[in-house]
Amino acid sequence: MGSTDGRNLILIITTSFLGGMFKIIGGIIYSSKSVFVDALTSMANFASLVLTFVYLKKSYEPPDKDHHFGHYRLKFGGSIFTLMTYSLVGGIALLEVISPKPYKVSVGAPIMASLGLVFYLVSIIISKSSKEDPLRYYASFTVSEVIEGVTVILSSLLGVFYSYLIDYGGSVILTLYIFFELYQSFKDIIMKISDVAPPQPVLDNIKKEFEERGLRVEDIRMRYVDESRLEGHITVSVLKREEREEIEKALIEAKKDVLDKYNADVFVEFKERGKKSENG
């Protein structure tokens, strides 16, 4: 990471933390349940940002003696931690909203929520301008916080001038959204670790890269290792053993193009027609 992106990371972490702190002040000191629940999601988001970045950077490390195929799946650590933090936050928020005792929302609540939103917008702008993938990723990671922030500002503002029930309604909506996020995160993790195959057009294009070079593909099996990286197994049939040396160059070119175009690392197995397969 360059010095510019290093400074950007510090700014993103700082502005995200300050955004969450302003919301905590608005929720606790100025008595707004909706701002308080939003503050919980903001802090969960902040913690998830740090751990997601850590695991994302680790996933780029090259293979070693303990990880022969690389560290790509370590990035799922961020998703698992997000699931854990939102589970904790969801429980706290649920306890907060199941006891709707009357309360008075102070005008400081929407002000603090607005300041928190400003800091989140700054962090998004900084992350979008970064050249580093993990930092740019944070921009999309925090979009939901902006939507929640706008909702909370409106509900707390109406809670100040009309009724605390509007503010309370905002906290209920946000709590339900937390559990929706939990469901989405759980579904996302299950999908990522289930070795899902790429769409058929991608399989057809990978197969075409080999067949255009005169290689006869008998079988192809691919899986996603992470969101963008593929790995798999291809069986190429040959007429006789000597033919392997003749097609070696074509095989190397095909594997290189498949890696460049589809980010797919393939293991090729030779099968002499009429005989059992042989690794290659």
N, C-alpha and C positions, 0 to 999 in steps of 0.2 A: 504494500500500500504506500502510495506517495505521501509527501508531507501535506499536500493540499487535502487529500482525502482523510489523512489523519486528523487534521484540524476540523474537517467537516464532521467526522465521527464524534469528536468531543462536543461540537456545537449541537449536533442532533441529540446526543444523550442529555446535554444540559438543558436544552429547550424543552425536550420531552418531559424531563423530570420536573422542571418549573411549571409546565402546563398542568401536570398532575397535582402538584402542591397547591396551586391556586384553586383547583377544584376541591381539594380536601378542605381548604379554608372556607370556601363557599358552602360546602355541605355541612361541616361541623359548627363553625362559628356563626354562620348566618342562617343556620337551621333550614336547609333544603334537602329533602330526601332524594330528589331527582339528581341534584348536583353531587350528593354524596355517593350514590350508586355509580354515577358517571366517573367520579374520582376513583372508585374501586377498579373500574375497567381500565382507566388510564394507567394506574399503577401496575395492573396486570400486563397491560400492553408494554409498558416500559421494561418490566422484568423479562418479558418474552423477547423484546428487542435485543437485549443484551445477550441472552442465552442463544437466541437464533443466530446472531452474528458470530458468536464464539463457535458454534457447531458448524455453521456454514463455512467459516474459514478452515476449520479442521477437515472438512470434507474435501478440500482442494489438495490436501497433502498427498504425495505420491505413495505408491505401494511400499510396504516394508515387510519385515519378516513375520509380523503378526497380522498383517492385512495384505494378503497376496494380490487381491483384486482392487486395491485402493480403499479409500475412506469415504466414498460417495454417500453411503447411507447414514453417516454420522449426522448429516444435516437434519435427519428426522428427530434428533434429540431436541431441536427447537420446537417442533410440532408437539412432541410429548410433553415438554415443559409448559407449553401454552395450554394444553389440556389440563394439566395439574393446576396452574394458576387460576384459570377460569373456573375450575371446579371449586376452589377455595373461595374465590370472589362471589360465585353464584350462591354458595351457602350463606355467606355474610349478608349479601343483598336480600336473600329470601327472608332471613331473620329480621332484617330492617323493615320490610314491607308488610309482614304478616301482623304487625301491631299498629294499625292506623289510628293512633291517638291524635287528637287535634294539636296543631302546632302553628306557629306564625313564621312565615318566610320573610326574612329581612331583605332589603333592597341590595345589600352587598352580595347576595347569592348570585343573581344574574350577572353582576359586574365581575365577580371572580370567575364565573364560568366563561364569560367573554374573554377575559385575559388568558385563561387556560387555552381557549380555542386559538387565540392569536399565536401563542407559543407553538402550538401543534402545527399551525399553518407554516410558520417559519421553518420548523424541522422538515416538513414535507418539501418546501422549496429548496432547502439545502440538499436534501437527499436526491432530489430530481436532477440537480446540477452536478452531482458526483459522477466520476468515471468508474467507480468501483461497484460491481454488481450487487453485493450485499447492502450497500447504502442506498442504491436506487430501489432495491426491493422494499425498503422500509416505507417508501412513499405509498405504495399500494397497501402495505401492511397497516397504515394508519388512517386510511380513508374513512373507515367505519367510525373512528374517533371523531372525525369532523362532523359526520352526520349525527352522531350521538350528541356532540357538543351543541349543534344548532337546535336540536330537539329540546335539550336541557335548558338552554337560554330562554327559549319561548315558554316552556312549562313553568320555570321558576319565576319568570317575569310576570306571567299571568297569576301565579300563586301569590305574588306580592300584592297585586292590585285587585284581585278578585277573590280567590279562595285557595286555601292550602290544598284542597282536593285536586286541583289541576296539577299542582306540583307533585302531589302523591301519585296521581295517575301517570305522570311522566316516569316516576321511579318504578312503577309496576311494569310499564312498557319496556324499560331498559333491563329490568330483571328477567323478563321473558326473553328478551333478545340475548342475554348472556347464556341462557340455556339453549337457545337456538345456535349460538356460536359453539357451544360445547358439542352439540350434535354434529355440526358441520366439521369441527376439528376431528372428532372421533371418526367420522366417515372418511375424511381426508387421510388420516393415518392408516386406516384399514386398506384404503385403495393403494397407498404408496408401498405398503409392505406385502401386497398380495401377488407380486410378480405379474402384473397385468400386461397383456400383449399389446403392441401398437396397432393402430387401425390397419385394415387390410390393404389400402393403397400404399402405405409405408412398406409393408412386407413385400408387396408386388414390385415396388421400386428398388428395394434392396436386392431382390431376386434378379431383377432386370440388369443390375450392374454386373452381376456375374455372367448371366447368359449372353449379354452383348459381347463378351470377350470369349465366347465359345465354350463356356463352362456349363455343364449340364447339372442343374440343381434338382436333386431328388427330394430333399426335405429342408425346411427352414423353420426354426423356432426362435423367437425373440421375446425379450421381456424388458420392461423399464426398470432400471436400477434406481433412478430418481426421476424427477419431473422431466428431464431432458435427455438423459443418457440411456442408451440401449446396449444390451449385450445378448449374445445368443449363439446358436449352433446351426451350421449349414452342412449338409451332406452333398458332396459333389461326386458324381459317378464318372469313372474312367474305363476305357476298354481294356487296358492292361497296365501293369506296374510301371513300365517304361514311360508311359504317357505322362506320369506325374512330373518328370523333369521338364517336359515340353510346356506344360501349362503353369509352371511355377511363377513365371513373370506375370502372366495374366492374373493369377491369383493374388499376387502382391498388389497389383494395381487396383483390382476390384476391392480388396479389403481397405486400401487407403482411401479410395473414393467414398466408400460406405461410411468410414469413420469421419471424413471431412463433411460430407453432405447430411448425414443423419445422426452423427455422434453415436455411431453404433460400433461396438467392438465385437467381432465375430470369431468364433473358433470353427475352423473348417475341417471336416472329416472326409477322407477319400473312401470311395467304395468302388471296388472293381466289379463291373457288372457280372452278376452271377455268383459273387462271393461276398463274404462278410466285410463290413466296413473296416477302414484302417485310419488311424489318426494322422493328421498332417498339418 
